[in-house]
């Protein structure tokens, strides 16, 4: 294989990894926004319905924090397991191995 072809394959692999990481970050950001906004608007609606001005809203937002953290961990673990599974099917050198080889 020519050096140009190797560099092209490395660049393609790095680009694919970067796109995957960007997708995971955007999924986590959207999921966090949805959970927090659902807690906020749900809390505001429940507070207006039961006339308990800030109590339910604050409670739901506080409860949404650990839910958001656990959901972030779940999404990241799922994505990284997919990345590792793909790596087993199509073995690619790790970033550390690529840096050492250059």
C-alpha positions, -999 to 999 in steps of 0.1 A, spaced: 0 0 0 14 34 -9 20 61 18 -7 83 3 -32 55 6 -22 48 42 -26 85 51 -59 86 33 -72 56 53 -60 71 86 -76 104 77 -109 87 68 -108 67 101 -101 98 121 -129 117 104 -153 89 110 -144 88 147 -147 126 150 -182 125 134 -192 97 157 -181 117 188 -199 148 175 -231 128 171 -228 115 207 -222 150 220 -252 163 201 -274 134 213 -264 141 249 -270 178 246 -305 173 230 -314 147 256 -304 170 284 -323 199 270 -355 178 265 -353 165 301 -347 199 317 -374 216 296 -399 189 303 -392 193 340 -395 231 337 -427 232 317 -443 203 335 -435 219 369 -449 253 358 -481 236 346 -485 216 378 -477 247 399 -504 267 381 -528 238 384 -523 232 421 -515 269 430 -481 260 445 -461 286 428 -424 275 427 -425 243 448 -432 216 421 -411 234 394 -380 235 417 -386 199 428 -389 186 392 -358 205 381 -338 191 410 -351 156 403 -342 161 366 -305 165 374 -297 129 384 -321 117 356 -301 137 331 -267 124 345 -278 88 343 -292 93 308 -260 109 297 -239 80 310 -263 55 294 -260 72 259 -222 75 261 -218 39 273 -241 27 245 -222 47 219 -188 37 231 -198 0 231 -209 5 195 -176 21 186 -157 -8 203 -179 -34 185 -172 -17 152 -135 -17 160 -136 -54 166 -152 -61 133 -129 -38 114 -97 -36 134 -82 -1 134 -52 11 153 -59 32 183 -52 69 184 -22 61 206 -8 35 182 -13 60 153 6 87 171 35 63 180 37 50 144 40 86 130 
